[in-house]
Structure formats: C-alpha cells, structure tokens
Amino acid sequence: MRAHQIMTKHIIAVSPHTKILDAANIMLRCHLSGLPVMDEDGTLRGMVSEGDFLERGEIGTGHKRSAWLELFTGAGRAATDFVHERGRKG
C-alpha cells in the first residue's frame, strides 16, 4: 500500500492561530485523524493529530487526579503534568 491510496485528496488545513477546539471539531466533522497547520503563505508549520487531543484541559479531556494521589505525588508531579498537557513546541 502507498500513501496516495489512503490520503485525502482535498486538503483541509488550519492556521497556527486556529483554536484547539475548532481543530478538533473540524477533524470530527470531516472524519479526519489529522490536519496540516499552514501559514498564510502556505508554508507547512506542523500537524495536529488525534493524539494531540488526548488529555488536553482546553477541550475538557484533562487528566483528573484524586486529592489523595495529589498528596502523595506532590506539586512537582502536578507541575510536570501541567506542562505536558499544555506545553507547546515552537
């Protein structure tokens, strides 16, 4: 199998300024597992995929932790999780 056999021929892309929730809704509506992120001049800046939406606080899928677990893991773990859930590569 080759890429052209499974790829979408009509490109649906988002801009770097598209809200995460909007990108997720586009993917759901169009039955896509990923979207290219394009600049105004058409330069590919990256990709947004289904995996990017797992455990994201912005769309209500953030990691929930019990108060007891928080007590035992401490603030350091909570801070690491916060950065992982909300961090960006730039």
mmCIF file as gemmi writes it, N, C-alpha and C atoms, coordinates in Angstrom:
data_model
loop_
_atom_site.group_PDB
_atom_site.id
_atom_site.type_symbol
_atom_site.label_atom_id
_atom_site.label_alt_id
_atom_site.label_comp_id
_atom_site.label_asym_id
_atom_site.label_entity_id
_atom_site.label_seq_id
_atom_site.pdbx_PDB_ins_code
_atom_site.Cartn_x
_atom_site.Cartn_y
_atom_site.Cartn_z
_atom_site.occupancy
_atom_site.B_iso_or_equiv
_atom_site.pdbx_formal_charge
_atom_site.auth_seq_id
_atom_site.auth_asym_id
_atom_site.pdbx_PDB_model_num
ATOM 1 N N . MET Axp A 1 ? 0.839 -1.169 0 1 0 ? 1 A 1
ATOM 2 C CA . MET Axp A 1 ? 0 0 0 1 0 ? 1 A 1
ATOM 3 C C . MET Axp A 1 ? 0.896 1.249 0 1 0 ? 1 A 1
ATOM 4 N N . ARG Axp A 2 ? 0.463 2.257 -0.691 1 0 ? 2 A 1
ATOM 5 C CA . ARG Axp A 2 ? 1.209 3.516 -0.786 1 0 ? 2 A 1
ATOM 6 C C . ARG Axp A 2 ? 0.358 4.665 -0.238 1 0 ? 2 A 1
ATOM 7 N N . ALA Axp A 3 ? 1.027 5.748 0.124 1 0 ? 3 A 1
ATOM 8 C CA . ALA Axp A 3 ? 0.351 6.886 0.755 1 0 ? 3 A 1
ATOM 9 C C . ALA Axp A 3 ? -0.809 7.412 -0.082 1 0 ? 3 A 1
ATOM 10 N N . HIS Axp A 4 ? -0.639 7.483 -1.401 1 0 ? 4 A 1
ATOM 11 C CA . HIS Axp A 4 ? -1.696 8.036 -2.251 1 0 ? 4 A 1
ATOM 12 C C . HIS Axp A 4 ? -2.979 7.211 -2.21 1 0 ? 4 A 1
ATOM 13 N N . GLN Axp A 5 ? -2.884 5.971 -1.76 1 0 ? 5 A 1
ATOM 14 C CA . GLN Axp A 5 ? -4.048 5.102 -1.702 1 0 ? 5 A 1
ATOM 15 C C . GLN Axp A 5 ? -4.943 5.381 -0.486 1 0 ? 5 A 1
ATOM 16 N N . ILE Axp A 6 ? -4.41 6.037 0.529 1 0 ? 6 A 1
ATOM 17 C CA . ILE Axp A 6 ? -5.206 6.303 1.726 1 0 ? 6 A 1
ATOM 18 C C . ILE Axp A 6 ? -5.307 7.785 2.066 1 0 ? 6 A 1
ATOM 19 N N . MET Axp A 7 ? -4.559 8.63 1.387 1 0 ? 7 A 1
ATOM 20 C CA . MET Axp A 7 ? -4.561 10.045 1.737 1 0 ? 7 A 1
ATOM 21 C C . MET Axp A 7 ? -5.817 10.753 1.236 1 0 ? 7 A 1
ATOM 22 N N . THR Axp A 8 ? -6.1 11.893 1.837 1 0 ? 8 A 1
ATOM 23 C CA . THR Axp A 8 ? -7.207 12.737 1.422 1 0 ? 8 A 1
ATOM 24 C C . THR Axp A 8 ? -6.728 13.613 0.28 1 0 ? 8 A 1
ATOM 25 N N . LYS Axp A 9 ? -7.472 13.654 -0.794 1 0 ? 9 A 1
ATOM 26 C CA . LYS Axp A 9 ? -7.046 14.433 -1.957 1 0 ? 9 A 1
ATOM 27 C C . LYS Axp A 9 ? -7.336 15.924 -1.81 1 0 ? 9 A 1
ATOM 28 N N . HIS Axp A 10 ? -8.426 16.263 -1.121 1 0 ? 10 A 1
ATOM 29 C CA . HIS Axp A 10 ? -8.767 17.667 -0.895 1 0 ? 10 A 1
ATOM 30 C C . HIS Axp A 10 ? -8.278 18.059 0.494 1 0 ? 10 A 1
ATOM 31 N N . ILE Axp A 11 ? -7.292 18.931 0.539 1 0 ? 11 A 1
ATOM 32 C CA . ILE Axp A 11 ? -6.642 19.279 1.795 1 0 ? 11 A 1
ATOM 33 C C . ILE Axp A 11 ? -7.511 20.209 2.621 1 0 ? 11 A 1
ATOM 34 N N . ILE Axp A 12 ? -7.69 19.832 3.866 1 0 ? 12 A 1
ATOM 35 C CA . ILE Axp A 12 ? -8.33 20.696 4.856 1 0 ? 12 A 1
ATOM 36 C C . ILE Axp A 12 ? -7.235 21.018 5.857 1 0 ? 12 A 1
ATOM 37 N N . ALA Axp A 13 ? -6.903 22.296 5.971 1 0 ? 13 A 1
ATOM 38 C CA . ALA Axp A 13 ? -5.811 22.719 6.848 1 0 ? 13 A 1
ATOM 39 C C . ALA Axp A 13 ? -6.309 23.761 7.829 1 0 ? 13 A 1
ATOM 40 N N . VAL Axp A 14 ? -5.537 23.968 8.878 1 0 ? 14 A 1
ATOM 41 C CA . VAL Axp A 14 ? -5.804 25.02 9.851 1 0 ? 14 A 1
ATOM 42 C C . VAL Axp A 14 ? -4.589 25.931 9.931 1 0 ? 14 A 1
ATOM 43 N N . SER Axp A 15 ? -4.788 27.091 10.511 1 0 ? 15 A 1
ATOM 44 C CA . SER Axp A 15 ? -3.675 28.027 10.685 1 0 ? 15 A 1
ATOM 45 C C . SER Axp A 15 ? -3.092 27.855 12.087 1 0 ? 15 A 1
ATOM 46 N N . PRO Axp A 16 ? -1.908 28.419 12.333 1 0 ? 16 A 1
ATOM 47 C CA . PRO Axp A 16 ? -1.338 28.345 13.673 1 0 ? 16 A 1
ATOM 48 C C . PRO Axp A 16 ? -2.208 29.057 14.714 1 0 ? 16 A 1
ATOM 49 N N . HIS Axp A 17 ? -3.123 29.889 14.277 1 0 ? 17 A 1
ATOM 50 C CA . HIS Axp A 17 ? -3.972 30.657 15.191 1 0 ? 17 A 1
ATOM 51 C C . HIS Axp A 17 ? -5.32 29.992 15.438 1 0 ? 17 A 1
ATOM 52 N N . THR Axp A 18 ? -5.582 28.844 14.799 1 0 ? 18 A 1
ATOM 53 C CA . THR Axp A 18 ? -6.841 28.129 14.992 1 0 ? 18 A 1
ATOM 54 C C . THR Axp A 18 ? -6.918 27.602 16.416 1 0 ? 18 A 1
ATOM 55 N N . LYS Axp A 19 ? -8.061 27.779 17.042 1 0 ? 19 A 1
ATOM 56 C CA . LYS Axp A 19 ? -8.251 27.268 18.397 1 0 ? 19 A 1
ATOM 57 C C . LYS Axp A 19 ? -8.275 25.745 18.356 1 0 ? 19 A 1
ATOM 58 N N . ILE Axp A 20 ? -7.736 25.133 19.411 1 0 ? 20 A 1
ATOM 59 C CA . ILE Axp A 20 ? -7.659 23.68 19.513 1 0 ? 20 A 1
ATOM 60 C C . ILE Axp A 20 ? -9.052 23.055 19.393 1 0 ? 20 A 1
ATOM 61 N N . LEU Axp A 21 ? -10.027 23.637 20.055 1 0 ? 21 A 1
ATOM 62 C CA . LEU Axp A 21 ? -11.383 23.105 19.995 1 0 ? 21 A 1
ATOM 63 C C . LEU Axp A 21 ? -11.933 23.151 18.573 1 0 ? 21 A 1
ATOM 64 N N . ASP Axp A 22 ? -11.63 24.23 17.846 1 0 ? 22 A 1
ATOM 65 C CA . ASP Axp A 22 ? -12.071 24.336 16.452 1 0 ? 22 A 1
ATOM 66 C C . ASP Axp A 22 ? -11.416 23.257 15.581 1 0 ? 22 A 1
ATOM 67 N N . ALA Axp A 23 ? -10.127 23.022 15.785 1 0 ? 23 A 1
ATOM 68 C CA . ALA Axp A 23 ? -9.431 21.981 15.019 1 0 ? 23 A 1
ATOM 69 C C . ALA Axp A 23 ? -10.035 20.612 15.311 1 0 ? 23 A 1
ATOM 70 N N . ALA Axp A 24 ? -10.336 20.345 16.579 1 0 ? 24 A 1
ATOM 71 C CA . ALA Axp A 24 ? -10.948 19.065 16.95 1 0 ? 24 A 1
ATOM 72 C C . ALA Axp A 24 ? -12.312 18.905 16.286 1 0 ? 24 A 1
ATOM 73 N N . ASN Axp A 25 ? -13.09 19.97 16.268 1 0 ? 25 A 1
ATOM 74 C CA . ASN Axp A 25 ? -14.411 19.903 15.637 1 0 ? 25 A 1
ATOM 75 C C . ASN Axp A 25 ? -14.313 19.678 14.13 1 0 ? 25 A 1
ATOM 76 N N . ILE Axp A 26 ? -13.345 20.297 13.483 1 0 ? 26 A 1
ATOM 77 C CA . ILE Axp A 26 ? -13.134 20.078 12.048 1 0 ? 26 A 1
ATOM 78 C C . ILE Axp A 26 ? -12.788 18.618 11.792 1 0 ? 26 A 1
ATOM 79 N N . MET Axp A 27 ? -11.897 18.065 12.61 1 0 ? 27 A 1
ATOM 80 C CA . MET Axp A 27 ? -11.493 16.678 12.437 1 0 ? 27 A 1
ATOM 81 C C . MET Axp A 27 ? -12.673 15.73 12.632 1 0 ? 27 A 1
ATOM 82 N N . LEU Axp A 28 ? -13.505 16.006 13.634 1 0 ? 28 A 1
ATOM 83 C CA . LEU Axp A 28 ? -14.681 15.163 13.87 1 0 ? 28 A 1
ATOM 84 C C . LEU Axp A 28 ? -15.679 15.271 12.725 1 0 ? 28 A 1
ATOM 85 N N . ARG Axp A 29 ? -15.96 16.494 12.311 1 0 ? 29 A 1
ATOM 86 C CA . ARG Axp A 29 ? -16.949 16.731 11.25 1 0 ? 29 A 1
ATOM 87 C C . ARG Axp A 29 ? -16.515 16.11 9.923 1 0 ? 29 A 1
ATOM 88 N N . CYS Axp A 30 ? -15.214 16.176 9.629 1 0 ? 30 A 1
ATOM 89 C CA . CYS Axp A 30 ? -14.697 15.689 8.336 1 0 ? 30 A 1
ATOM 90 C C . CYS Axp A 30 ? -14.14 14.268 8.409 1 0 ? 30 A 1
ATOM 91 N N . HIS Axp A 31 ? -14.233 13.645 9.577 1 0 ? 31 A 1
ATOM 92 C CA . HIS Axp A 31 ? -13.735 12.275 9.769 1 0 ? 31 A 1
ATOM 93 C C . HIS Axp A 31 ? -12.256 12.169 9.428 1 0 ? 31 A 1
ATOM 94 N N . LEU Axp A 32 ? -11.457 13.077 9.994 1 0 ? 32 A 1
ATOM 95 C CA . LEU Axp A 32 ? -10.011 13.103 9.767 1 0 ? 32 A 1
ATOM 96 C C . LEU Axp A 32 ? -9.277 12.77 11.056 1 0 ? 32 A 1
ATOM 97 N N . SER Axp A 33 ? -8.114 12.164 10.934 1 0 ? 33 A 1
ATOM 98 C CA . SER Axp A 33 ? -7.307 11.857 12.117 1 0 ? 33 A 1
ATOM 99 C C . SER Axp A 33 ? -6.189 12.876 12.311 1 0 ? 33 A 1
ATOM 100 N N . GLY Axp A 34 ? -6.026 13.801 11.361 1 0 ? 34 A 1
ATOM 101 C CA . GLY Axp A 34 ? -5.001 14.823 11.481 1 0 ? 34 A 1
ATOM 102 C C . GLY Axp A 34 ? -5.224 15.954 10.5 1 0 ? 34 A 1
ATOM 103 N N . LEU Axp A 35 ? -4.645 17.092 10.81 1 0 ? 35 A 1
ATOM 104 C CA . LEU Axp A 35 ? -4.738 18.274 9.953 1 0 ? 35 A 1
ATOM 105 C C . LEU Axp A 35 ? -3.373 18.927 9.814 1 0 ? 35 A 1
ATOM 106 N N . PRO Axp A 36 ? -3.005 19.36 8.609 1 0 ? 36 A 1
ATOM 107 C CA . PRO Axp A 36 ? -1.785 20.156 8.482 1 0 ? 36 A 1
ATOM 108 C C . PRO Axp A 36 ? -2.041 21.561 9.029 1 0 ? 36 A 1
ATOM 109 N N . VAL Axp A 37 ? -1.018 22.134 9.615 1 0 ? 37 A 1
ATOM 110 C CA . VAL Axp A 37 ? -1.084 23.516 10.107 1 0 ? 37 A 1
ATOM 111 C C . VAL Axp A 37 ? -0.251 24.354 9.143 1 0 ? 37 A 1
ATOM 112 N N . MET Axp A 38 ? -0.926 25.27 8.442 1 0 ? 38 A 1
ATOM 113 C CA . MET Axp A 38 ? -0.281 26.054 7.38 1 0 ? 38 A 1
ATOM 114 C C . MET Axp A 38 ? -0.284 27.547 7.717 1 0 ? 38 A 1
ATOM 115 N N . ASP Axp A 39 ? 0.825 28.217 7.398 1 0 ? 39 A 1
ATOM 116 C CA . ASP Axp A 39 ? 0.91 29.678 7.497 1 0 ? 39 A 1
ATOM 117 C C . ASP Axp A 39 ? 0.067 30.321 6.402 1 0 ? 39 A 1
ATOM 118 N N . GLU Axp A 40 ? -0.08 31.638 6.49 1 0 ? 40 A 1
ATOM 119 C CA . GLU Axp A 40 ? -0.829 32.389 5.481 1 0 ? 40 A 1
ATOM 120 C C . GLU Axp A 40 ? -0.232 32.226 4.087 1 0 ? 40 A 1
ATOM 121 N N . ASP Axp A 41 ? 1.086 32.042 4.007 1 0 ? 41 A 1
ATOM 122 C CA . ASP Axp A 41 ? 1.748 31.899 2.7 1 0 ? 41 A 1
ATOM 123 C C . ASP Axp A 41 ? 1.806 30.445 2.214 1 0 ? 41 A 1
ATOM 124 N N . GLY Axp A 42 ? 1.144 29.53 2.947 1 0 ? 42 A 1
ATOM 125 C CA . GLY Axp A 42 ? 1.087 28.144 2.517 1 0 ? 42 A 1
ATOM 126 C C . GLY Axp A 42 ? 2.215 27.271 3.014 1 0 ? 42 A 1
ATOM 127 N N . THR Axp A 43 ? 3.064 27.798 3.894 1 0 ? 43 A 1
ATOM 128 C CA . THR Axp A 43 ? 4.164 27.017 4.455 1 0 ? 43 A 1
ATOM 129 C C . THR Axp A 43 ? 3.642 26.072 5.529 1 0 ? 43 A 1
ATOM 130 N N . LEU Axp A 44 ? 4.013 24.808 5.419 1 0 ? 44 A 1
ATOM 131 C CA . LEU Axp A 44 ? 3.625 23.831 6.422 1 0 ? 44 A 1
ATOM 132 C C . LEU Axp A 44 ? 4.371 24.122 7.719 1 0 ? 44 A 1
ATOM 133 N N . ARG Axp A 45 ? 3.622 24.319 8.808 1 0 ? 45 A 1
ATOM 134 C CA . ARG Axp A 45 ? 4.222 24.62 10.108 1 0 ? 45 A 1
ATOM 135 C C . ARG Axp A 45 ? 4.205 23.415 11.035 1 0 ? 45 A 1
ATOM 136 N N . GLY Axp A 46 ? 3.341 22.442 10.731 1 0 ? 46 A 1
ATOM 137 C CA . GLY Axp A 46 ? 3.257 21.258 11.573 1 0 ? 46 A 1
ATOM 138 C C . GLY Axp A 46 ? 1.989 20.494 11.301 1 0 ? 46 A 1
ATOM 139 N N . MET Axp A 47 ? 1.695 19.566 12.199 1 0 ? 47 A 1
ATOM 140 C CA . MET Axp A 47 ? 0.499 18.741 12.087 1 0 ? 47 A 1
ATOM 141 C C . MET Axp A 47 ? -0.209 18.703 13.435 1 0 ? 47 A 1
ATOM 142 N N . VAL Axp A 48 ? -1.515 18.611 13.388 1 0 ? 48 A 1
ATOM 143 C CA . VAL Axp A 48 ? -2.331 18.373 14.574 1 0 ? 48 A 1
ATOM 144 C C . VAL Axp A 48 ? -2.967 17.007 14.358 1 0 ? 48 A 1
ATOM 145 N N . SER Axp A 49 ? -2.838 16.127 15.334 1 0 ? 49 A 1
ATOM 146 C CA . SER Axp A 49 ? -3.397 14.787 15.171 1 0 ? 49 A 1
ATOM 147 C C . SER Axp A 49 ? -4.28 14.429 16.362 1 0 ? 49 A 1
ATOM 148 N N . GLU Axp A 50 ? -4.985 13.314 16.239 1 0 ? 50 A 1
ATOM 149 C CA . GLU Axp A 50 ? -5.845 12.856 17.325 1 0 ? 50 A 1
ATOM 150 C C . GLU Axp A 50 ? -5.083 12.743 18.638 1 0 ? 50 A 1
ATOM 151 N N . GLY Axp A 51 ? -3.862 12.283 18.57 1 0 ? 51 A 1
ATOM 152 C CA . GLY Axp A 51 ? -3.049 12.116 19.771 1 0 ? 51 A 1
ATOM 153 C C . GLY Axp A 51 ? -2.804 13.411 20.514 1 0 ? 51 A 1
ATOM 154 N N . ASP Axp A 52 ? -2.83 14.534 19.793 1 0 ? 52 A 1
ATOM 155 C CA . ASP Axp A 52 ? -2.63 15.828 20.435 1 0 ? 52 A 1
ATOM 156 C C . ASP Axp A 52 ? -3.794 16.211 21.329 1 0 ? 52 A 1
ATOM 157 N N . PHE Axp A 53 ? -4.946 15.569 21.15 1 0 ? 53 A 1
ATOM 158 C CA . PHE Axp A 53 ? -6.129 15.927 21.921 1 0 ? 53 A 1
ATOM 159 C C . PHE Axp A 53 ? -6.332 15.059 23.153 1 0 ? 53 A 1
ATOM 160 N N . LEU Axp A 54 ? -5.533 14.047 23.318 1 0 ? 54 A 1
ATOM 161 C CA . LEU Axp A 54 ? -5.665 13.207 24.493 1 0 ? 54 A 1
ATOM 162 C C . LEU Axp A 54 ? -5.184 13.977 25.717 1 0 ? 54 A 1
ATOM 163 N N . GLU Axp A 55 ? -5.996 14.009 26.732 1 0 ? 55 A 1
ATOM 164 C CA . GLU Axp A 55 ? -5.692 14.685 27.991 1 0 ? 55 A 1
ATOM 165 C C . GLU Axp A 55 ? -5.326 16.15 27.806 1 0 ? 55 A 1
ATOM 166 N N . ARG Axp A 56 ? -6.188 16.905 27.134 1 0 ? 56 A 1
ATOM 167 C CA . ARG Axp A 56 ? -6 18.342 26.951 1 0 ? 56 A 1
ATOM 168 C C . ARG Axp A 56 ? -7.051 19.09 27.763 1 0 ? 56 A 1
ATOM 169 N N . GLY Axp A 57 ? -6.615 19.929 28.67 1 0 ? 57 A 1
ATOM 170 C CA . GLY Axp A 57 ? -7.531 20.696 29.501 1 0 ? 57 A 1
ATOM 171 C C . GLY Axp A 57 ? -8.415 21.642 28.72 1 0 ? 57 A 1
ATOM 172 N N . GLU Axp A 58 ? -7.907 22.163 27.583 1 0 ? 58 A 1
ATOM 173 C CA . GLU Axp A 58 ? -8.659 23.133 26.797 1 0 ? 58 A 1
ATOM 174 C C . GLU Axp A 58 ? -9.959 22.567 26.242 1 0 ? 58 A 1
ATOM 175 N N . ILE Axp A 59 ? -9.997 21.266 26.026 1 0 ? 59 A 1
ATOM 176 C CA . ILE Axp A 59 ? -11.195 20.668 25.438 1 0 ? 59 A 1
ATOM 177 C C . ILE Axp A 59 ? -11.88 19.711 26.408 1 0 ? 59 A 1
ATOM 178 N N . GLY Axp A 60 ? -11.519 19.802 27.673 1 0 ? 60 A 1
ATOM 179 C CA . GLY Axp A 60 ? -12.21 19.015 28.687 1 0 ? 60 A 1
ATOM 180 C C . GLY Axp A 60 ? -11.765 17.574 28.814 1 0 ? 60 A 1
ATOM 181 N N . THR Axp A 61 ? -10.594 17.234 28.281 1 0 ? 61 A 1
ATOM 182 C CA . THR Axp A 61 ? -10.105 15.863 28.4 1 0 ? 61 A 1
ATOM 183 C C . THR Axp A 61 ? -8.873 15.791 29.297 1 0 ? 61 A 1
ATOM 184 N N . GLY Axp A 62 ? -8.705 16.803 30.125 1 0 ? 62 A 1
ATOM 185 C CA . GLY Axp A 62 ? -7.54 16.865 31.004 1 0 ? 62 A 1
ATOM 186 C C . GLY Axp A 62 ? -7.484 15.718 31.993 1 0 ? 62 A 1
ATOM 187 N N . HIS Axp A 63 ? -6.305 15.452 32.478 1 0 ? 63 A 1
ATOM 188 C CA . HIS Axp A 63 ? -6.063 14.362 33.416 1 0 ? 63 A 1
ATOM 189 C C . HIS Axp A 63 ? -6.654 14.724 34.775 1 0 ? 63 A 1
ATOM 190 N N . LYS Axp A 64 ? -7.525 13.871 35.289 1 0 ? 64 A 1
ATOM 191 C CA . LYS Axp A 64 ? -8.117 14.077 36.616 1 0 ? 64 A 1
ATOM 192 C C . LYS Axp A 64 ? -7.369 13.214 37.618 1 0 ? 64 A 1
ATOM 193 N N . ARG Axp A 65 ? -7.018 13.794 38.735 1 0 ? 65 A 1
ATOM 194 C CA . ARG Axp A 65 ? -6.252 13.081 39.76 1 0 ? 65 A 1
ATOM 195 C C . ARG Axp A 65 ? -6.947 13.291 41.102 1 0 ? 65 A 1
ATOM 196 N N . SER Axp A 66 ? -7.039 12.245 41.88 1 0 ? 66 A 1
ATOM 197 C CA . SER Axp A 66 ? -7.683 12.35 43.189 1 0 ? 66 A 1
ATOM 198 C C . SER Axp A 66 ? -6.822 13.194 44.13 1 0 ? 66 A 1
ATOM 199 N N . ALA Axp A 67 ? -7.464 13.762 45.127 1 0 ? 67 A 1
ATOM 200 C CA . ALA Axp A 67 ? -6.742 14.582 46.105 1 0 ? 67 A 1
ATOM 201 C C . ALA Axp A 67 ? -5.716 13.753 46.865 1 0 ? 67 A 1
ATOM 202 N N . TRP Axp A 68 ? -6.031 12.484 47.13 1 0 ? 68 A 1
ATOM 203 C CA . TRP Axp A 68 ? -5.089 11.607 47.827 1 0 ? 68 A 1
ATOM 204 C C . TRP Axp A 68 ? -3.845 11.357 46.986 1 0 ? 68 A 1
ATOM 205 N N . LEU Axp A 69 ? -4.035 11.09 45.714 1 0 ? 69 A 1
ATOM 206 C CA . LEU Axp A 69 ? -2.895 10.866 44.834 1 0 ? 69 A 1
ATOM 207 C C . LEU Axp A 69 ? -2.049 12.131 44.726 1 0 ? 69 A 1
ATOM 208 N N . GLU Axp A 70 ? -2.703 13.27 44.67 1 0 ? 70 A 1
ATOM 209 C CA . GLU Axp A 70 ? -2.001 14.561 44.622 1 0 ? 70 A 1
ATOM 210 C C . GLU Axp A 70 ? -1.13 14.744 45.862 1 0 ? 70 A 1
ATOM 211 N N . LEU Axp A 71 ? -1.658 14.354 47.003 1 0 ? 71 A 1
ATOM 212 C CA . LEU Axp A 71 ? -0.915 14.47 48.257 1 0 ? 71 A 1
ATOM 213 C C . LEU Axp A 71 ? 0.363 13.635 48.213 1 0 ? 71 A 1
ATOM 214 N N . PHE Axp A 72 ? 0.269 12.426 47.656 1 0 ? 72 A 1
ATOM 215 C CA . PHE Axp A 72 ? 1.428 11.533 47.626 1 0 ? 72 A 1
ATOM 216 C C . PHE Axp A 72 ? 2.422 11.859 46.506 1 0 ? 72 A 1
ATOM 217 N N . THR Axp A 73 ? 1.934 12.356 45.38 1 0 ? 73 A 1
ATOM 218 C CA . THR Axp A 73 ? 2.844 12.641 44.274 1 0 ? 73 A 1
ATOM 219 C C . THR Axp A 73 ? 3.501 14.005 44.408 1 0 ? 73 A 1
ATOM 220 N N . GLY Axp A 74 ? 2.868 14.917 45.11 1 0 ? 74 A 1
ATOM 221 C CA . GLY Axp A 74 ? 3.449 16.232 45.352 1 0 ? 74 A 1
ATOM 222 C C . GLY Axp A 74 ? 3.263 17.198 44.199 1 0 ? 74 A 1
ATOM 223 N N . ALA Axp A 75 ? 3.639 18.436 44.442 1 0 ? 75 A 1
ATOM 224 C CA . ALA Axp A 75 ? 3.459 19.519 43.474 1 0 ? 75 A 1
ATOM 225 C C . ALA Axp A 75 ? 4.356 19.342 42.247 1 0 ? 75 A 1
ATOM 226 N N . GLY Axp A 76 ? 5.509 18.726 42.399 1 0 ? 76 A 1
ATOM 227 C CA . GLY Axp A 76 ? 6.415 18.541 41.269 1 0 ? 76 A 1
ATOM 228 C C . GLY Axp A 76 ? 5.79 17.731 40.157 1 0 ? 76 A 1
ATOM 229 N N . ARG Axp A 77 ? 5.114 16.678 40.508 1 0 ? 77 A 1
ATOM 230 C CA . ARG Axp A 77 ? 4.45 15.834 39.504 1 0 ? 77 A 1
ATOM 231 C C . ARG Axp A 77 ? 3.296 16.59 38.852 1 0 ? 77 A 1
ATOM 232 N N . ALA Axp A 78 ? 2.555 17.347 39.654 1 0 ? 78 A 1
ATOM 233 C CA . ALA Axp A 78 ? 1.444 18.128 39.11 1 0 ? 78 A 1
ATOM 234 C C . ALA Axp A 78 ? 1.961 19.166 38.121 1 0 ? 78 A 1
ATOM 235 N N . ALA Axp A 79 ? 3.089 19.787 38.435 1 0 ? 79 A 1
ATOM 236 C CA . ALA Axp A 79 ? 3.67 20.787 37.533 1 0 ? 79 A 1
ATOM 237 C C . ALA Axp A 79 ? 4.147 20.134 36.236 1 0 ? 79 A 1
ATOM 238 N N . THR Axp A 80 ? 4.752 18.974 36.335 1 0 ? 80 A 1
ATOM 239 C CA . THR Axp A 80 ? 5.202 18.255 35.149 1 0 ? 80 A 1
ATOM 240 C C . THR Axp A 80 ? 4.019 17.878 34.258 1 0 ? 80 A 1
ATOM 241 N N . ASP Axp A 81 ? 2.948 17.393 34.876 1 0 ? 81 A 1
ATOM 242 C CA . ASP Axp A 81 ? 1.745 17.039 34.116 1 0 ? 81 A 1
ATOM 243 C C . ASP Axp A 81 ? 1.138 18.27 33.452 1 0 ? 81 A 1
ATOM 244 N N . PHE Axp A 82 ? 1.133 19.4 34.165 1 0 ? 82 A 1
ATOM 245 C CA . PHE Axp A 82 ? 0.586 20.638 33.613 1 0 ? 82 A 1
ATOM 246 C C . PHE Axp A 82 ? 1.35 21.044 32.352 1 0 ? 82 A 1
ATOM 247 N N . VAL Axp A 83 ? 2.665 21.007 32.408 1 0 ? 83 A 1
ATOM 248 C CA . VAL Axp A 83 ? 3.487 21.372 31.253 1 0 ? 83 A 1
ATOM 249 C C . VAL Axp A 83 ? 3.255 20.392 30.113 1 0 ? 83 A 1
ATOM 250 N N . HIS Axp A 84 ? 3.163 19.106 30.434 1 0 ? 84 A 1
ATOM 251 C CA . HIS Axp A 84 ? 2.937 18.091 29.394 1 0 ? 84 A 1
ATOM 252 C C . HIS Axp A 84 ? 1.589 18.293 28.71 1 0 ? 84 A 1
ATOM 253 N N . GLU Axp A 85 ? 0.555 18.607 29.481 1 0 ? 85 A 1
ATOM 254 C CA . GLU Axp A 85 ? -0.788 18.771 28.926 1 0 ? 85 A 1
ATOM 255 C C . GLU Axp A 85 ? -0.935 20.078 28.145 1 0 ? 85 A 1
ATOM 256 N N . ARG Axp A 86 ? -0.227 21.122 28.556 1 0 ? 86 A 1
ATOM 257 C CA . ARG Axp A 86 ? -0.44 22.44 27.956 1 0 ? 86 A 1
ATOM 258 C C . ARG Axp A 86 ? 0.761 22.981 27.201 1 0 ? 86 A 1
ATOM 259 N N . GLY Axp A 87 ? 1.863 22.237 27.229 1 0 ? 87 A 1
ATOM 260 C CA . GLY Axp A 87 ? 3.08 22.707 26.579 1 0 ? 87 A 1
ATOM 261 C C . GLY Axp A 87 ? 2.984 22.727 25.07 1 0 ? 87 A 1
ATOM 262 N N . ARG Axp A 88 ? 3.809 23.538 24.473 1 0 ? 88 A 1
ATOM 263 C CA . ARG Axp A 88 ? 3.861 23.648 23.008 1 0 ? 88 A 1
ATOM 264 C C . ARG Axp A 88 ? 5.297 23.595 22.569 1 0 ? 88 A 1
ATOM 265 N N . LYS Axp A 89 ? 5.483 23.069 21.382 1 0 ? 89 A 1
ATOM 266 C CA . LYS Axp A 89 ? 6.808 23.104 20.776 1 0 ? 89 A 1
ATOM 267 C C . LYS Axp A 89 ? 6.801 24.244 19.786 1 0 ? 89 A 1
ATOM 268 N N . GLY Axp A 90 ? 7.802 25.096 19.852 1 0 ? 90 A 1
ATOM 269 C CA . GLY Axp A 90 ? 7.769 26.253 18.976 1 0 ? 90 A 1
ATOM 270 C C . GLY Axp A 90 ? 8.915 26.421 18.184 1 0 ? 90 A 1
